[in-house]
Amino acid sequence: MQAIAKLPDATRQTLKVEGLKDACRQAWRLGAENLICMNEETWTFTRADLLEMIGLSRAGLFAPYSDTWKAPTPEELKEMMRLMDLSTSKVGRLLGIDPSRVRRWTTVGDEVPYALWRLLSIYAGIVEPNLTEDLSGLLTRL
């Protein structure tokens, strides 16, 4: 498969990939606006499509906290780690926690605390930190 990432500065970068998901992850890391994949057919993916293709598009997954927020599944967390190209030990260092906790989240299915998931989402470039939006739900409940 040939994959080309169209970058925000209008340049294009050819990606060395093993498959479609790998191409999507690499394009995301580069901040690509579009990904063009050519095999027998040509497909163009937007930035939002990239998250959908790798399995990080569940409704509410990256929303501000609410009482109905559902924690990521172990597979969603693993995919976030692949997207960021991080091991459990690197995630532990990044979040300031013991890597064994991260392993429990990905294997046993212990629930990832919202604040840590939100921080990973910000580091991954999926969401922008927005204190007003993040606090709006909290302030209405007080």
C-alpha positions in Angstrom: 0.0 0.0 0.0 1.2 3.5 -0.8 0.2 6.2 1.6 0.7 9.9 1.4 0.1 12.4 4.2 -1.0 15.9 3.2 0.5 18.2 5.8 -0.9 21.6 7.0 1.8 23.5 5.1 0.5 21.9 1.8 3.5 19.6 1.5 3.1 15.9 1.1 5.0 13.1 2.8 5.2 9.5 1.6 4.7 7.1 4.5 6.3 3.7 4.9 3.5 1.6 6.3 2.5 -1.9 6.8 -1.3 -1.4 6.6 -4.1 1.1 6.7 -4.2 1.5 10.5 -0.5 2.1 10.6 -0.9 4.7 7.9 -3.6 6.4 9.9 -1.5 6.5 13.1 1.5 7.9 11.2 -0.6 10.5 9.5 -2.1 11.6 12.8 1.3 11.9 14.5 2.5 14.1 11.6 -0.6 16.3 12.0 -1.8 15.5 8.5 -4.9 17.2 7.2 -5.6 14.3 4.8 -4.2 10.8 4.2 -4.3 9.4 0.7 -4.0 5.6 0.4 -3.5 3.9 -2.9 -3.7 0.2 -3.5 -6.1 -1.1 -6.1 -8.3 1.9 -5.3 -7.5 5.4 -4.0 -9.0 6.5 -0.7 -8.7 9.9 1.0 -9.2 10.2 4.7 -9.8 13.4 6.7 -8.3 14.0 10.1 -11.6 12.8 11.8 -11.6 9.7 9.5 -8.2 8.7 10.9 -9.6 8.3 14.4 -12.5 6.4 13.1 -10.3 4.0 11.1 -8.2 3.1 14.2 -11.2 2.7 16.5 -11.1 5.9 18.5 -14.4 7.5 17.4 -16.9 6.3 20.0 -19.4 9.0 20.9 -18.4 10.8 24.1 -15.0 9.2 24.3 -13.3 12.6 24.3 -16.1 14.7 25.7 -15.8 16.8 28.8 -16.6 15.0 32.0 -20.2 14.2 32.9 -22.0 11.7 35.1 -22.6 9.6 32.0 -19.0 9.5 30.7 -17.9 6.0 29.9 -14.2 5.2 30.4 -12.2 3.9 27.5 -12.1 0.1 27.0 -8.8 -1.7 27.3 -8.7 -1.8 23.4 -9.4 1.9 23.1 -6.5 2.6 25.6 -4.2 0.3 23.7 -5.1 2.1 20.5 -4.4 5.5 22.1 -1.0 4.2 23.1 -0.3 2.9 19.6 -1.4 6.2 18.2 1.0 8.0 20.5 3.7 5.3 20.0 4.0 4.9 23.7 4.7 1.8 25.9 3.0 1.2 29.2 6.2 2.4 31.0 6.2 5.6 28.9 2.5 6.2 29.6 3.3 5.7 33.3 6.1 8.3 33.2 4.0 10.7 31.2 1.1 10.5 33.7 3.3 10.2 36.8 1.9 6.8 37.8 3.3 3.3 38.2 3.4 1.5 34.8 1.7 -1.5 36.5 -1.4 0.6 36.8 -1.4 1.2 33.0 -0.9 -2.6 32.4 -4.0 -3.3 34.6 -6.0 -0.8 32.5 -5.0 -2.6 29.3 -5.3 -6.2 30.5 -7.6 -6.6 33.5 -9.8 -3.7 32.3 -9.5 -1.5 35.4 -11.2 1.8 34.7 -9.0 4.6 33.5 -9.7 7.8 35.6 -11.2 10.5 33.5 -8.5 13.1 34.3 -5.7 10.8 33.1 -7.6 9.9 29.9 -8.3 13.6 29.2 -4.6 14.3 29.7 -3.6 11.6 27.2 -6.2 13.0 24.8 -4.7 16.4 25.0 -1.1 15.1 24.6 -2.3 13.1 21.5 -3.7 16.3 20.0 -7.2 14.9 19.9 -8.7 17.5 22.1 -7.7 21.0 23.0 -7.5 22.0 26.7 -10.5 24.3 27.4 -11.1 25.1 31.0 -14.4 26.9 30.4 -15.8 23.9 28.5 -14.4 21.3 30.8 -15.9 23.1 33.9 -19.2 24.0 32.3 -20.9 20.7 33.3 -19.4 20.9 36.8 -20.6 24.4 37.4 -24.2 23.6 36.4 -24.3 20.8 38.9 -23.1 23.0 41.8 
